[in-house]
């Protein structure tokens, strides 16, 4: 099976680079990191469509419902995983209702969140391979 294309969108360079590092260490080699949603959308409009989009949720930085809707309009098959410091179950449920595959909260122990992220991605890959 080919390595999935993964896009990471996170304004925080430490979180963005740490996520990319952890993914690479877990044999995900086709990982592209972006600081802004506009950079990500530009790449998608140039016909590079990811299998996974890992994104923060921060409406103040233009990473909100509008961005996620645009991604789904480009390709409904993209597995979106929100990896956010925002710990709000109401927003998490709204995002899942809007088509997000998973919502993982970044905690003080970022490594734990990244381990959960990778575990959930592997599950989604396995689940989609069986479909």
C-alpha positions, 0 to 999 in steps of 0.5 A: 500500500502506498504511503498516504499524503498527509497535510498538516495545518498549524500556525504554531511551528513547534506543533506543526514540526513535531507532528511532522516529525512523529509522522515521519518516525512512524513511516508516514513519509509523504507529509506536507506542513503549512502554517496557514489554511490559505497555503494548504488550499493553494496546494490542493487547488494545484491538484495535490489532494491529501488522504489526511488533513491534520489541522488545528481549529482556530477561527481567529487564524482562519482555521474554522468551519469555512476552511473545513467546508472548502476542503470537503468541497474540494474532495469529500474523501479527505479524512480530516483530523482536528488536533487542537488546544481547544477543549470544547465538547460542543465544538468537537461534536459540531465538527464531527457532525460537519464531517471531521473524522476525529477530534484530538485535544492537544494537552500539556503532554503533546507526545501523548496527543501525537501518539493518539493521532497516529493510532487513530490514523492507522485505524482509519487506514485499516478501516478504509482498506477493508471497505 
